[in-house]
Amino acid sequence: MLTCFFGDIHGNRDALDPFLEHLDGLNPDRIYCLGDLVGWLPFGDRTLMRMRSLGFPTVAGNHDLLAAGLITDHPGQLDRMQATAYNAGLLSTVPKAIEYLGNLPLLIEENDFTVVHHSPFHLPEPGCAPTIGCFNYLDGAALEACLSVWRAFPKRMIFSGHDHIPAVYELSDCAGFPGLQDVKVYRPKNQEPLTIRLRSDCRYWIKAGSIGGPYRDGIAAANFAAYDSEAETVALYRLPYPAERLRRELASHFFGRNLPTLQKFVKLLDSC
C-alpha cells in the first residue's frame, strides 16, 4: 500500500497543482495533508478552496489555527502576524472557510503511523485548547527532550511537516536511556529523492518538508513523503515546478513588499 503525505502549502497554487498532477500518476492508496493550507503567501483563499474540494484527511497547522483566530502568535513574529491578518481577511470572503480551518483535527492516528502538523509530543492535554507553544521547531534540544516519550510512543512512524526542511529521523530501540547518539538523520541532497528502508528495531519521524514554501533549505521545490508498506520504505521527494508566474506575482504584490520573509522567498525564486 502506498501512502503519500504533504503539507505546508501556504497559498502556493503554482506548486500545489503540479504536485497534484504528479500524485495522480503515482496513484497512491491513501493521501494525507499535514496542515498549513494557508499562511505566508497572500493567496490562502486559492489553496484552501482547492484543498477543501479534494477532501483529503487533513490536520490543522499553526497557520491554519492562527488564521481561524484560535491561537495567538508569539509577539516577535511580526512577519507571520501580518501574513495571518492578510490571509484571515481573504478567507473571510470565502463561505465557511474559517469554520473549515477551525474544525481540522490536531492529530490523525492510523494503525502504523500518526499524522500531525509538528509533533504529537507537544499537543495540548485533552480538553485544553492549543497554543502557539505547541508549534515550536524541532531543533536538537527539542528533539533530545522528547526522545524518551518518542521511544515509548505506540506508533512506529510519525509523519509531520512544519519545519519546511525534509528529513527522516531514525531512533534505535536499543536498551537504555535514549540520547541524540541514538538518532540518525537522513536528508535528501539537492533535488534527488531519498529512500530509506525501514528497520524493525527502529522508529521513524518523517518531516515531509513544504509544498509551497518558503523553503528553509534553500531549494525551491515542492516536497512530499511516501510510505510503501509492502516494500517497507519511506521516501522523500522534491518536485520542481514552474515558478516564474508566482515570482512575478509576489514581486509586484504590495503586501509581499512589506514582509522580509516573502522578499527572501522571491530572491530564492529569482535564483532558480
C-alpha positions in Angstrom: 0.0 0.0 0.0 1.4 3.4 -1.0 0.6 6.4 1.2 1.6 10.0 0.4 1.9 12.9 2.8 2.3 16.6 2.0 1.6 19.9 3.6 2.7 23.5 4.3 1.1 24.7 1.1 0.9 28.3 2.3 -1.2 29.7 -0.6 1.0 28.4 -3.4 -1.2 27.0 -6.1 1.7 27.2 -8.5 3.3 24.4 -6.5 0.2 22.6 -5.4 -1.3 22.0 -8.8 1.8 20.4 -10.4 2.1 18.2 -7.3 -1.5 17.0 -7.5 -0.9 16.1 -11.2 2.2 14.2 -10.2 0.2 12.5 -7.4 -2.4 11.3 -10.0 0.5 9.5 -11.7 1.6 7.8 -8.5 -1.9 6.6 -7.8 -1.4 6.3 -4.0 -3.9 4.3 -1.9 -4.0 7.0 0.8 -3.2 10.7 0.9 -2.9 12.9 4.0 -2.3 16.6 4.3 0.0 17.8 7.1 -1.6 21.2 7.5 -0.8 24.8 6.9 -3.1 25.2 3.8 -2.8 28.9 4.3 -0.3 31.4 5.6 2.8 33.3 4.4 1.8 33.8 0.7 -1.1 36.3 0.3 -3.2 33.7 -1.7 -4.6 31.5 1.0 -8.1 31.6 -0.5 -6.8 29.8 -3.6 -5.3 26.8 -1.8 -8.0 26.5 0.8 -10.7 26.2 -1.8 -8.7 23.7 -3.8 -7.9 21.5 -0.8 -11.4 21.6 0.7 -12.7 20.3 -2.7 -10.4 17.3 -2.6 -11.4 16.1 0.8 -8.1 14.6 1.9 -7.7 13.8 5.6 -6.0 16.9 6.9 -4.6 18.0 10.3 -4.5 21.7 11.4 -1.3 23.6 11.2 -0.3 26.6 13.2 -1.0 29.0 10.3 -4.5 27.5 9.9 -5.2 28.0 13.6 -3.8 31.5 13.5 -6.0 32.5 10.5 -9.0 30.9 12.2 -8.3 33.0 15.3 -7.9 30.0 17.6 -4.4 30.7 18.8 -2.3 33.9 19.3 1.2 34.2 17.9 4.5 35.0 19.6 4.9 38.8 19.9 8.1 38.8 18.0 6.7 37.0 14.9 5.8 40.3 13.1 6.1 38.8 9.6 3.9 35.9 10.5 1.3 38.0 12.2 1.0 40.2 9.2 0.6 37.2 6.9 -2.0 35.8 9.3 -4.0 39.1 9.3 -3.9 39.3 5.5 -5.0 35.7 4.9 -7.7 35.9 7.6 -9.1 38.9 5.6 -9.0 36.9 2.4 -10.7 33.9 4.0 -13.5 36.0 5.4 -14.8 36.3 1.9 -14.9 32.6 1.3 -18.0 30.9 2.8 -17.3 28.7 5.8 -13.5 28.9 5.2 -12.7 30.0 8.8 -15.0 27.3 10.2 -13.3 24.7 8.0 -9.9 25.6 9.3 -11.1 25.7 12.9 -12.6 22.2 12.7 -9.5 20.5 11.4 -8.1 17.9 13.9 -4.7 18.3 15.5 -3.9 14.6 15.1 -4.9 11.6 12.9 -4.0 8.1 14.1 -3.8 5.0 11.9 -2.6 1.5 12.8 1.0 2.0 12.0 1.5 5.8 12.0 0.4 9.2 13.3 -0.2 12.3 11.3 0.4 15.7 12.9 1.5 19.1 11.8 4.5 19.3 14.0 4.8 16.9 17.0 2.5 14.6 18.8 4.5 15.2 22.0 3.7 18.9 22.2 -0.1 18.8 21.8 -2.4 20.2 24.5 -3.8 17.9 27.1 -7.3 16.5 26.4 -9.9 19.2 26.8 -7.4 22.0 26.6 -7.0 24.5 23.7 -3.8 24.6 21.6 -1.4 27.4 21.9 1.4 28.7 19.7 3.8 26.8 22.0 2.5 23.6 20.5 4.4 24.5 17.3 8.0 25.2 18.2 10.6 23.9 15.7 12.4 20.6 16.0 15.9 21.7 16.8 18.4 19.5 18.6 17.3 20.5 22.1 13.6 19.9 21.3 14.4 16.5 19.8 16.5 15.4 22.7 13.8 16.5 25.2 11.2 14.2 23.7 13.4 11.1 23.0 12.1 9.0 25.9 8.5 9.6 25.2 9.1 9.0 21.5 10.7 5.7 22.2 7.6 4.7 24.3 5.2 6.1 21.6 2.8 3.4 20.4 3.1 4.2 16.7 6.1 3.2 14.7 6.1 6.2 12.5 5.2 9.9 12.8 4.5 12.0 9.7 4.7 15.8 10.1 5.7 19.0 8.4 6.0 22.5 9.9 9.8 22.9 9.7 9.9 23.3 5.9 13.0 21.0 5.8 12.5 17.4 4.6 14.2 14.8 6.8 13.8 11.3 8.2 14.8 10.8 11.9 15.5 7.2 12.8 15.5 6.3 16.6 17.0 3.0 17.6 15.0 0.8 20.0 18.2 -0.3 21.9 18.1 -0.6 25.6 19.0 2.3 27.9 18.1 5.9 28.2 18.0 7.4 24.6 20.3 10.2 23.6 20.9 12.1 20.4 23.6 9.5 19.6 20.8 7.0 19.0 19.2 9.2 16.3 20.2 9.1 12.7 19.1 11.9 10.4 18.6 11.4 6.7 18.1 14.4 4.4 17.7 14.5 0.6 20.5 16.0 -1.4 19.6 18.7 -3.9 16.6 17.5 -5.9 17.3 13.8 -5.8 14.8 11.6 -4.0 15.8 9.9 -0.7 14.6 6.4 0.0 15.1 4.8 3.5 14.4 1.1 4.1 12.7 0.8 7.5 14.3 -1.3 10.2 12.3 -3.4 12.6 14.4 -2.3 15.5 13.8 1.4 14.9 11.1 4.0 14.9 10.8 6.9 12.5 9.8 10.6 12.5 9.3 11.8 8.9 9.3 15.5 8.2 7.9 15.9 4.8 9.1 19.4 4.1 6.9 22.1 2.4 4.9 22.0 -0.8 4.6 25.8 -1.2 7.5 27.3 0.8 9.2 29.4 2.0 11.8 26.7 1.6 14.2 26.9 4.6 16.8 24.6 3.0 17.2 26.9 0.0 15.8 24.5 -2.6 12.7 25.8 -4.4 10.8 22.6 -5.0 7.6 21.0 -3.7 8.4 18.5 -1.0 6.4 15.4 -0.1 6.8 12.0 1.5 5.7 8.5 0.5 5.4 5.3 2.6 5.3 1.9 0.9 4.1 -0.6 3.4 4.9 -3.6 1.2 8.4 -2.5 0.3 8.9 -1.2 3.9 10.3 2.0 2.7 9.9 5.7 3.3 10.8 8.2 0.5 11.3 12.0 0.4 10.7 13.7 -2.9 11.4 17.2 -4.3 9.3 18.1 -7.3 10.4 21.2 -9.3 7.6 23.4 -10.6 7.4 26.4 -12.9 7.6 29.4 -10.5 8.0 32.4 -12.9 4.4 33.4 -12.6 4.5 33.1 -8.9 7.7 35.1 -8.7 6.2 38.0 -10.7 3.0 38.0 -8.7 4.8 38.1 -5.4 7.4 40.7 -6.6 4.6 43.0 -7.7 2.2 42.4 -4.7 2.0 45.4 -2.3 1.6 43.1 0.7 4.6 41.0 -0.3 6.9 44.0 -0.4 6.4 44.6 3.4 7.5 41.1 4.6 11.2 40.2 4.7 10.2 36.5 4.7 8.4 36.9 1.3 11.2 39.1 -0.1 13.7 36.4 0.7 11.4 33.9 -1.0 11.2 36.0 -4.1 15.1 36.2 -4.2 15.2 32.4 -3.9 12.8 32.1 -6.9 14.9 34.6 -8.8 18.0 32.4 -8.4 16.3 29.3 -9.7 
